[in-house]
Amino acid sequence: MAWYNNIFGGKEEKLNPAQPYFDHKIESSREPTFSFERAYEDLEIVNRGVNMIIDDTAEINVKVGTQLPIQSTIKGIKRSRVSLLLNKEPNLFQDISSFRRNLIIDYLIDGNIFIYYDGVHLYHLPASKMKIHASESTYIEKFTYNEQVDYSPREIIHVKENSFYSIYRGVSRLKPALRTMVLMKRMREFQDNFFKNGAVPGLILKSPNTLSEKIKERMIQSWQQRYRPDAGGRRPLVLDGGIEVDPISNINFKELDFQSAITENEKIILKALGIPPIMMDSGNNANLRPNMRMYYLETILPIVRKINFALEKHFGFELTEDATDIPALQPELRDQAQYYSALVNTGIITPNEAREAINFEPMEGFDELRVPANITGSAVNPDEGGRPTEEGED
């Protein structure tokens, strides 16, 4: 609970008295972003999953509502200007889709988004190069980009992913799956090396006699020069003096495929990202639509709302996501028609309100509520039984 002081007849909220005791070290990126970037570039499932979230999130527009009674950072900006920045033209160099996709990929890889507002346009600042300087009295003293450029808190819009260890920086959603991604990469590297070496796991040369170190090294060099499967060579090797060749293991090709292990690891990565694995499976799945709906409700929309909340604080306008064009969140057309028909015919909403809800233009003369004509009771009071009273009846 905040405490207040009476100053000149008014009330001023005091600063947090515990702030000086927080950890005030400079917060740079805590994430192994290089490992996440390499996994994004090299592993198919990471690339596909991250791109799905980026593209689906970037397609959702923002509805700019009324001005909020909050202490916003920007003063005097118009609602139309905010709508233009967030839905059409963030700056002179990027379209809104490219701008949003840059923000979301930072959110997934680093766990943070940093946006610079110069008073006219919005610019994305790569999160891995941003440092946060904590303040001993307020919250954040300043931001530093690439050890060279300083920004005040009023210039930066910061979106933070969930984090337990820090109140300043978020944690990447890929971090819990880092071990799985490293394991998958090593499986792939093992397969590559296996087939690069001619699909021969490894051989042991056995000799009945004791050989000197000089002869051993000479034989190893001769073997490497003559038997080079990486160069396509298949020259036969002649072994004399009782030397035999034995395999070091009995591993077959099926065991080296790792397909079942890779499939399970892919599911772990998708779950860490918040994507139902069934969405990546082919075929006609009866429960695909419920999973698509859960994917939007539990993964996409929370990301959009976190960004909107940060933008609300900065610009001072109510921002809500526009989900009217998302098929996964829309009811079936027949159900939608019955739903709005019932609301209109029972006098709950006007026809024009129903048309607006389903993205139709309003029509003149349809702004009045319809009084339901109930044949089993009064048209004015449906609780009264019997046929409605007509004129001339006692």
C-alpha positions in Angstrom: 0.0 0.0 0.0 1.3 3.4 -0.9 1.5 6.2 1.7 0.7 9.8 1.0 1.8 13.2 2.2 -0.3 16.3 2.3 1.7 18.8 0.3 0.1 22.2 -0.5 -3.3 20.8 0.2 -2.9 17.9 -2.3 -1.8 14.3 -2.1 1.5 13.1 -3.6 2.3 9.4 -3.7 5.6 8.6 -2.2 8.2 6.4 -3.9 8.7 2.8 -3.0 10.7 2.7 0.3 12.1 -0.7 -0.6 13.6 0.4 -3.9 17.0 1.3 -2.5 17.4 -2.2 -1.2 16.8 -3.9 -4.6 19.7 -5.3 -6.6 20.9 -2.4 -8.7 23.4 -4.1 -10.9 23.2 -3.2 -14.6 20.9 -5.7 -16.3 22.2 -6.9 -19.6 20.8 -9.9 -21.6 20.8 -12.9 -19.3 19.9 -15.3 -22.1 22.3 -17.4 -24.2 20.9 -15.6 -27.3 23.6 -17.0 -29.5 22.5 -20.6 -28.8 18.9 -19.7 -29.3 19.8 -17.9 -32.6 21.7 -21.0 -33.8 18.9 -23.3 -32.9 16.5 -21.0 -34.7 18.7 -21.1 -37.9 19.6 -24.9 -37.7 16.7 -26.8 -36.2 13.6 -27.1 -38.4 11.1 -27.4 -35.5 12.5 -24.4 -33.7 12.4 -22.3 -36.9 8.9 -23.4 -37.7 7.5 -22.9 -34.2 9.1 -19.5 -33.6 7.9 -18.3 -37.1 4.4 -19.4 -36.4 4.1 -17.3 -33.3 5.8 -14.4 -34.9 3.6 -14.4 -38.0 0.3 -15.0 -36.1 1.1 -12.3 -33.6 2.1 -9.8 -36.2 -1.3 -10.1 -38.0 -3.4 -8.9 -35.0 -4.2 -5.2 -35.2 -4.8 -2.8 -32.3 -8.0 -1.0 -31.5 -7.3 2.4 -30.1 -10.0 3.4 -27.6 -10.6 6.3 -25.3 -8.0 8.1 -23.3 -7.2 6.5 -20.0 -7.0 8.3 -16.6 -3.4 7.4 -16.1 -0.1 9.2 -16.0 1.1 8.5 -19.5 4.6 9.3 -20.8 3.3 11.2 -23.9 1.2 14.2 -23.6 -1.0 15.7 -26.2 -0.8 13.0 -28.8 -4.0 12.3 -30.8 -5.9 9.1 -31.0 -5.6 9.0 -34.8 -1.8 9.4 -34.6 -1.5 6.4 -32.2 -3.6 4.3 -34.4 -1.4 5.2 -37.4 1.8 4.3 -35.5 0.5 1.0 -34.2 -1.4 -0.3 -37.3 0.0 1.4 -40.4 3.3 3.2 -40.3 5.6 2.9 -37.2 8.3 4.8 -39.0 9.4 6.0 -42.5 11.5 2.9 -43.2 9.4 -0.2 -42.2 5.9 -1.5 -42.8 3.9 -2.5 -39.7 4.4 -6.3 -40.4 8.2 -6.1 -40.5 8.2 -3.9 -37.4 6.0 -6.2 -35.4 7.9 -9.3 -36.5 11.2 -7.8 -35.3 9.6 -7.1 -31.9 8.2 -10.6 -31.5 11.4 -12.4 -32.5 13.2 -10.4 -29.8 10.5 -11.4 -27.3 10.9 -15.1 -28.0 14.7 -15.2 -28.3 15.6 -12.7 -25.5 12.4 -12.3 -23.5 12.3 -8.5 -23.9 11.2 -5.9 -26.4 12.7 -2.4 -26.5 11.0 0.3 -28.6 12.3 3.9 -29.0 9.8 6.7 -29.5 11.4 9.9 -30.7 8.2 11.9 -30.5 7.2 11.1 -34.1 8.0 7.5 -35.0 8.7 4.1 -33.4 12.0 2.3 -33.8 12.9 -1.2 -32.7 16.1 -1.6 -30.6 17.7 -5.2 -30.5 17.2 -6.5 -27.0 20.5 -8.4 -26.8 22.4 -5.1 -27.0 20.3 -3.2 -24.5 21.3 -2.7 -20.9 19.0 -1.6 -18.1 20.4 0.6 -15.3 18.3 0.3 -12.2 17.5 3.3 -10.1 17.9 3.6 -6.4 14.9 5.8 -6.0 12.4 5.2 -8.8 12.6 2.1 -11.1 14.9 2.5 -14.1 17.5 5.2 -14.3 18.4 4.8 -18.0 18.8 2.4 -20.9 22.1 1.9 -22.8 22.3 0.5 -26.3 25.5 -1.2 -27.5 27.6 0.6 -24.7 27.3 3.8 -26.6 23.8 5.4 -26.7 21.9 6.3 -23.5 18.1 6.6 -23.5 15.9 8.0 -20.7 12.9 5.8 -19.4 10.5 8.3 -21.1 12.0 7.4 -24.5 11.8 3.6 -24.3 8.8 1.3 -24.3 9.9 -1.9 -22.6 7.9 -5.2 -22.8 9.1 -7.8 -20.3 8.5 -11.5 -20.5 7.9 -13.4 -17.2 10.9 -13.8 -15.0 11.5 -15.0 -11.4 15.0 -13.7 -10.8 14.7 -10.2 -12.2 12.1 -7.4 -12.0 13.8 -5.7 -14.9 14.4 -8.3 -17.6 12.4 -11.2 -18.9 13.4 -14.8 -19.7 13.2 -16.3 -23.1 10.5 -19.0 -23.7 13.2 -21.1 -25.4 15.4 -21.3 -22.2 13.6 -24.4 -20.7 14.1 -26.2 -24.0 17.8 -25.3 -24.4 19.0 -28.7 -23.3 16.6 -30.5 -25.7 17.7 -28.3 -28.6 21.4 -29.0 -27.8 20.7 -32.7 -27.7 18.8 -32.6 -31.0 21.7 -30.7 -32.6 24.2 -33.3 -31.4 22.1 -36.1 -32.8 22.1 -34.4 -36.2 25.8 -33.8 -36.0 26.4 -37.5 -35.2 24.3 -38.6 -38.1 26.1 -36.2 -40.5 29.5 -37.5 -39.3 28.4 -41.1 -39.5 27.3 -40.8 -43.2 30.2 -38.5 -44.0 32.6 -41.3 -43.0 30.9 -43.7 -45.3 28.5 -45.1 -42.8 31.3 -47.0 -41.0 31.0 -46.6 -37.2 34.7 -47.3 -36.6 37.1 -50.1 -37.1 39.8 -51.9 -35.0 42.9 -53.3 -36.8 44.1 -56.4 -34.9 47.6 -57.8 -35.2 48.9 -61.0 -33.7 52.3 -59.4 -33.2 53.5 -56.5 -31.1 54.1 -53.4 -33.3 56.3 -50.5 -32.5 54.8 -47.0 -32.2 56.4 -45.9 -35.5 54.8 -48.8 -37.4 51.4 -48.1 -35.8 51.5 -44.4 -36.8 52.6 -45.3 -40.3 49.7 -47.8 -40.7 47.2 -45.3 -39.4 48.4 -42.7 -41.9 48.3 -45.2 -44.7 44.7 -46.1 -43.8 43.6 -42.5 -43.7 45.2 -41.7 -47.0 43.9 -44.7 -48.9 40.5 -45.2 -47.4 38.8 -41.8 -47.6 35.0 -42.2 -47.8 34.6 -38.4 -47.3 36.2 -38.0 -50.8 34.2 -40.8 -52.3 37.1 -43.2 -52.4 36.5 -47.0 -52.2 40.0 -48.3 -52.8 40.4 -51.8 -51.2 42.9 -52.1 -48.4 45.3 -55.1 -48.4 46.1 -56.4 -44.9 49.0 -58.7 -44.5 51.1 -60.0 -41.6 48.0 -61.5 -39.9 46.2 -58.1 -39.5 42.4 -58.3 -39.2 39.6 -55.8 -39.2 36.9 -55.8 -36.6 33.9 -53.5 -36.1 34.0 -51.5 -32.8 30.2 -51.9 -32.4 27.2 -53.5 -34.0 25.2 -50.3 -34.5 22.8 -50.5 -37.4 21.3 -47.8 -39.5 17.9 -48.0 -37.8 19.4 -47.3 -34.4 21.3 -44.3 -35.7 18.2 -42.7 -37.2 17.0 -41.3 -33.8 13.6 -40.7 -35.3 11.5 -41.5 -32.3 13.8 -39.5 -29.9 13.8 -36.6 -32.3 10.0 -36.6 -32.5 9.7 -36.6 -28.7 12.2 -33.8 -28.4 10.3 -31.7 -31.0 7.2 -32.0 -28.9 9.1 -30.7 -25.8 10.2 -27.7 -27.8 6.8 -27.0 -29.1 5.3 -27.2 -25.6 7.9 -24.8 -24.3 6.9 -22.3 -27.0 3.2 -22.8 -26.3 2.2 -24.6 -29.5 0.1 -27.7 -29.4 2.1 -30.4 -31.1 -0.9 -31.7 -33.0 -0.8 -28.5 -35.1 2.4 -29.7 -36.7 1.0 -33.1 -37.6 -0.5 -33.7 -41.0 -3.9 -35.4 -41.6 -7.5 -34.7 -40.7 -7.6 -34.3 -37.0 -11.0 -34.0 -35.4 -9.6 -31.9 -32.5 -7.5 -29.5 -34.6 -9.9 -26.6 -34.2 -10.0 -26.7 -30.4 -6.2 -26.8 -30.3 -6.0 -23.9 -32.7 -8.4 -22.0 -30.4 -6.3 -22.9 -27.3 -3.1 -21.8 -29.2 -4.5 -18.3 -29.8 -6.1 -17.9 -26.3 -3.1 -19.2 -24.3 -0.1 -18.2 -26.5 -0.8 -15.5 -29.1 -3.3 -13.2 -27.3 -1.3 -13.0 -24.1 1.8 -11.8 -26.0 -0.3 -9.2 -27.8 -1.8 -8.0 -24.6 1.5 -7.6 -22.9 2.7 -5.4 -25.7 -0.6 -3.4 -25.6 -0.3 -2.8 -21.9 3.2 -1.4 -22.3 2.0 0.8 -25.2 -1.1 1.9 -23.1 1.2 3.2 -20.4 3.3 5.1 -22.8 0.6 6.7 -25.0 -2.3 6.9 -22.5 -5.0 5.3 -24.7 -6.9 2.1 -24.2 -5.6 -0.5 -26.5 -7.3 -3.8 -27.3 -6.5 -6.6 -29.8 -8.7 -6.8 -32.9 -9.4 -10.5 -33.2 -12.4 -10.2 -35.6 -10.4 -11.6 -38.5 -8.9 -14.7 -36.7 -10.7 -17.8 -38.0 -9.7 -19.9 -35.0 -11.5 -17.5 -32.6 -14.6 -17.1 -34.7 -17.7 -19.3 -34.2 -19.2 -21.2 -37.1 -21.1 -18.9 -39.4 -24.4 -20.7 -38.6 -23.9 -20.4 -34.9 -22.9 -16.7 -35.3 -26.0 -15.9 -37.3 -28.3 -17.6 -34.8 -26.6 -15.9 -31.9 -26.9 -12.3 -33.2 -30.4 -13.0 -34.6 -31.5 -14.0 -31.1 -30.0 -10.9 -29.5 -31.7 -8.6 -32.1 -35.1 -10.3 -32.0 -35.3 -10.3 -28.2 -34.5 -6.6 -28.0 -31.1 -6.9 -26.4 -29.1 -5.1 -29.2 -30.1 -3.1 -32.2 -29.6 -4.5 -35.8 -26.8 -2.0 -36.4 -25.0 -3.2 -33.3 -25.2 -6.7 -34.6 -24.0 -5.6 -38.1 -21.0 -3.9 -36.5 -20.2 -7.0 -34.5 -19.9 -9.1 -37.7 -18.1 -6.3 -39.6 -21.0 -5.0 -41.7 -21.6 -1.3 -42.3 -24.5 0.2 -40.3 -27.8 1.0 -42.2 -30.0 4.0 -41.7 -33.2 3.2 -39.7 -31.8 0.2 -37.8 -30.7 2.0 -34.6 -33.8 1.1 -32.5 -34.4 -1.9 -30.4 -37.0 -4.4 -31.6 -39.8 -5.2 -29.2 -40.4 -8.9 -29.2 -43.9 -10.0 -30.4 -44.6 -12.9 -28.1 -47.7 -14.8 -29.2 -48.0 -16.7 -25.9 -48.0 -13.6 -23.8 -48.1 -9.8 -23.8 -45.8 -8.1 -26.3 -44.8 -5.7 -23.5 -44.5 -8.2 -20.6 -43.7 -11.7 -21.8 -44.4 -12.9 -18.2 -48.2 -12.4 -18.8 -49.8 -15.5 -20.3 -52.4 -15.6 -23.1 -52.8 -13.9 -26.4 -51.9 -10.2 -26.5 -55.0 -7.9 -26.0 -56.3 -6.5 -29.2 -58.2 -3.2 -29.7 -62.0 -3.5 -29.1 -61.6 -6.4 -26.6 -62.8 -6.1 -23.0 
